[in-house]
Amino acid sequence: MNRLLDELGCDERVRAKRVLAACPSVEIPRGRAARPPDAALLVVDRGIVVVTATDSRRIAIAVAPAGDLLAPLANGEELLGLTDARVISVTRDAEGALLRTPSVAQAVIDALIASLRDRKASLANFARFPHVERVRGKLLQLARSHGRVVEGGVLIDLPLTHELLAESVGSRRETVTLALRELMRSGFVERADRRFRVRVAPEELE
């Protein structure tokens, strides 16, 4: 959960960790789905999870690594372990204790705004056409939120699969595979150490 608390002073960080440590948590193995206990907030304590929603098929709404803060899940939503993960369910009492410290309250607000912004960007990708543009848009979004600058571009530091990308853009897996081939041929993206590297300058993501 370090990223959530990075900007806090030492004493505030210790108090916040103590509050979170008293909250219930759920372990989510890689590839398994779970729905944490009802909570005021959810904190990804370890690993990476995907927020999914299921109607006629599953769609991936957001990817949340350790330190991310999530709003309570809506009906039909659950968390999928992209890696082995642990998620803390912040109780109402714990939420109140956290928000009584101004700097912690600000960190919570900032994290929730970032989470909302990421969800809006995810949903906007569904409106793109053709499908190759959906995949391009999703890779750029993931590069902004989960990328790190490396030689030759920005590496998306997530174990992405074609299936997860398909669920993230509302396309079939086969369609995403074809779109990725086209994007690789054009030089926009390439595989690097089991990750995707987007060949753009970092300033283009701002």
C-alpha positions as CSV (number, residue, x, y, z in Angstrom):
1,M,0.0,0.0,0.0
2,N,3.1,2.2,-0.1
3,R,2.0,4.3,-3.0
4,L,-1.1,5.5,-1.2
5,L,0.9,6.7,1.8
6,D,4.0,8.0,0.0
7,E,3.3,11.7,0.6
8,L,2.6,11.3,4.3
9,G,4.9,12.2,7.1
10,C,6.4,9.4,9.1
11,D,4.0,9.7,12.1
12,E,0.9,10.0,9.8
13,R,2.1,7.0,7.8
14,V,2.5,4.9,10.9
15,R,-1.0,5.8,12.1
16,A,-2.6,5.1,8.7
17,K,-0.8,1.7,8.5
18,R,-2.0,0.8,12.0
19,V,-5.6,1.6,11.0
20,L,-5.4,-0.4,7.8
21,A,-3.7,-3.4,9.5
22,A,-6.8,-3.7,11.7
23,C,-9.2,-4.1,8.7
24,P,-10.2,-7.4,7.1
25,S,-8.4,-8.4,3.9
26,V,-8.8,-11.1,1.2
27,E,-6.1,-13.0,-0.7
28,I,-6.8,-13.2,-4.4
29,P,-4.7,-15.8,-6.2
30,R,-3.6,-15.1,-9.8
31,G,-6.3,-15.9,-12.3
32,R,-9.0,-16.2,-9.6
33,A,-11.9,-13.8,-9.0
34,A,-13.2,-12.7,-5.6
35,R,-15.4,-10.1,-4.1
36,P,-14.0,-8.6,-0.9
37,P,-16.3,-8.0,2.1
38,D,-18.5,-4.9,2.0
39,A,-16.4,-1.9,2.7
40,A,-16.2,1.9,2.6
41,L,-13.0,1.7,0.5
42,L,-10.7,-1.0,-0.9
43,V,-6.9,-0.8,-0.8
44,V,-4.7,-3.0,-3.0
45,D,-2.1,-4.0,-0.5
46,R,-0.1,-6.4,-2.6
47,G,0.0,-7.6,-6.2
48,I,-2.2,-6.4,-9.1
49,V,-6.0,-6.8,-9.5
50,V,-8.4,-6.1,-12.3
51,V,-11.8,-4.7,-11.6
52,T,-14.3,-6.6,-13.8
53,A,-18.0,-6.5,-14.5
54,T,-20.1,-9.3,-16.0
55,D,-23.3,-9.1,-17.9
56,S,-23.5,-11.2,-21.1
57,R,-19.7,-11.3,-20.9
58,R,-16.9,-10.1,-18.7
59,I,-15.3,-6.7,-19.3
60,A,-12.2,-5.3,-17.5
61,I,-12.9,-1.8,-16.1
62,A,-9.6,-1.0,-14.4
63,V,-6.2,-2.4,-13.5
64,A,-5.1,-1.6,-9.9
65,P,-1.6,-2.3,-8.6
66,A,-0.4,-2.3,-5.0
67,G,-1.1,1.1,-3.4
68,D,-4.2,1.9,-5.5
69,L,-7.4,2.9,-3.8
70,L,-10.8,1.7,-5.1
71,A,-14.4,2.6,-4.4
72,P,-16.7,-0.1,-3.2
73,L,-17.6,-2.6,-5.9
74,A,-21.0,-2.2,-7.6
75,N,-23.4,-5.0,-8.2
76,G,-21.9,-7.4,-10.8
77,E,-18.3,-6.3,-10.2
78,E,-15.5,-8.3,-8.7
79,L,-11.7,-8.4,-8.5
80,L,-9.6,-10.7,-10.6
81,G,-6.0,-11.4,-9.6
82,L,-3.7,-10.5,-12.4
83,T,-1.0,-11.6,-10.0
84,D,-1.3,-13.1,-6.5
85,A,-2.8,-10.2,-4.7
86,R,-4.1,-9.0,-1.3
87,V,-6.9,-6.4,-0.9
88,I,-7.9,-4.6,2.3
89,S,-11.5,-3.8,3.0
90,V,-11.6,-0.5,4.8
91,T,-14.5,-0.5,7.3
92,R,-16.6,2.6,7.9
93,D,-15.0,3.1,11.3
94,A,-11.5,2.8,9.8
95,E,-12.5,5.2,7.0
96,G,-13.5,7.7,9.6
97,A,-10.2,7.3,11.5
98,L,-8.2,7.8,8.3
99,L,-10.2,10.9,7.2
100,R,-9.7,12.6,10.6
101,T,-6.1,13.3,9.6
102,P,-6.1,16.1,6.9
103,S,-3.1,14.8,5.0
104,V,-4.5,11.2,4.9
105,A,-7.9,12.6,3.8
106,Q,-6.2,14.4,1.0
107,A,-4.3,11.3,-0.1
108,V,-7.6,9.3,-0.1
109,I,-9.3,12.0,-2.2
110,D,-6.5,12.2,-4.7
111,A,-6.4,8.4,-5.0
112,L,-10.1,8.2,-5.6
113,I,-10.0,10.9,-8.3
114,A,-7.2,9.1,-10.0
115,S,-9.2,5.9,-9.9
116,L,-12.3,7.6,-11.3
117,R,-10.2,9.2,-14.1
118,D,-8.8,5.8,-15.0
119,R,-12.3,4.3,-15.2
120,K,-13.5,7.1,-17.5
121,A,-10.6,6.6,-19.8
122,S,-11.2,2.9,-19.9
123,L,-14.9,3.3,-20.8
124,A,-14.0,5.9,-23.5
125,N,-11.9,3.3,-25.3
126,F,-15.1,1.3,-26.0
127,A,-16.3,4.1,-28.3
128,R,-13.3,3.9,-30.5
129,F,-13.6,2.3,-34.0
130,P,-12.1,0.4,-35.7
131,H,-10.9,-2.2,-33.1
132,V,-7.2,-1.5,-33.7
133,E,-7.8,2.1,-32.4
134,R,-9.4,0.6,-29.3
135,V,-6.3,-1.4,-28.7
136,R,-4.0,1.5,-29.4
137,G,-6.0,3.7,-27.1
138,K,-5.9,1.1,-24.3
139,L,-2.2,0.6,-24.6
140,L,-1.6,4.3,-24.4
141,Q,-3.8,4.6,-21.3
142,L,-1.9,1.7,-19.6
143,A,1.4,3.3,-20.6
144,R,0.3,6.5,-18.8
145,S,-0.8,4.8,-15.7
146,H,1.4,1.8,-15.4
147,G,4.4,2.5,-17.7
148,R,8.0,3.3,-17.0
149,V,10.4,4.9,-19.4
150,V,12.9,2.6,-21.0
151,E,15.2,2.7,-24.0
152,G,13.0,2.9,-27.1
153,G,9.7,3.9,-25.5
154,V,7.5,3.2,-22.5
155,L,7.2,-0.3,-21.0
156,I,3.8,-1.2,-19.7
157,D,4.9,-3.0,-16.5
158,L,1.9,-5.4,-16.3
159,P,1.6,-9.1,-17.3
160,L,-1.0,-8.4,-20.1
161,T,-2.5,-11.1,-22.1
162,H,-4.5,-10.9,-25.3
163,E,-7.6,-12.1,-23.4
164,L,-7.3,-9.3,-20.8
165,L,-6.8,-6.7,-23.5
166,A,-9.9,-8.1,-25.3
167,E,-11.9,-7.7,-22.0
168,S,-10.5,-4.2,-21.6
169,V,-11.7,-3.0,-25.0
170,G,-14.9,-5.0,-25.5
171,S,-13.5,-7.0,-28.4
172,R,-13.0,-10.7,-29.1
173,R,-9.6,-12.2,-28.3
174,E,-9.0,-13.0,-32.0
175,T,-9.8,-9.5,-33.0
176,V,-7.3,-8.1,-30.4
177,T,-4.6,-10.5,-31.7
178,L,-5.1,-9.2,-35.2
179,A,-5.0,-5.6,-34.0
180,L,-1.8,-6.2,-32.1
181,R,-0.2,-7.7,-35.2
182,E,-1.1,-4.6,-37.1
183,L,0.2,-2.3,-34.4
184,M,3.5,-4.3,-34.2
185,R,3.9,-4.1,-38.0
186,S,3.5,-0.4,-37.8
187,G,6.1,-0.1,-35.1
188,F,3.7,1.3,-32.5
189,V,4.2,-1.5,-30.0
190,E,6.5,-4.5,-29.5
191,R,7.1,-7.3,-27.0
192,A,9.8,-6.8,-24.5
193,D,10.5,-9.3,-21.6
194,R,6.9,-10.6,-21.7
195,R,5.6,-7.1,-21.5
196,F,4.5,-4.6,-24.1
197,R,6.7,-1.6,-25.0
198,V,4.9,1.3,-26.6
199,R,7.2,3.1,-28.9
200,V,6.3,6.7,-28.1
201,A,8.2,9.5,-26.4
202,P,7.2,10.0,-22.7
203,E,6.0,13.5,-23.4
204,E,3.4,12.3,-25.9
205,L,1.6,10.6,-23.0
206,E,1.2,13.8,-21.0
